[in-house]
Amino acid sequence: MKLLDNFLEKIGHDKFDHHVLGALICALISFVVILQDGVIGWETVAYPTIGAVPVLLISVVKELMLDDKPDWMDVVWAMAGCLWVYAFVALGVWFNQLSV
């Protein structure tokens, strides 16, 4: 836990929360779209963009309307969370292609 505590102390809980929440929102929307279409191919790697757009919009609106002073690094950290979704969708497609 010391490693995690040091990491959180370095970047801050706020940035980590934005990162995790951005990844979660992006992942949930991406899962719905991927499962709805039932497409498992390399074009599926682009589907998290459908989840990343709401993350970007929500983050910008939150910073402009709900915070006293916008912190654009919060938006960056939220969008960086979406990178995990892209990476793991690509990994899933790659595993799927290996089994074919």
Salt bridges, closest charged atoms under 4 A:
ASP14 OD2 - LYS15 NZ 3.77
ASP14 OD1 - HIS18 NE2 3.32
GLU63 OE2 - LYS62 NZ 3.24
ASP67 OD2 - LYS62 NZ 2.80
ASP71 OD2 - LYS15 NZ 2.41
ASP74 OD1 - LYS15 NZ 2.65
ASP74 OD2 - HIS18 NE2 3.24
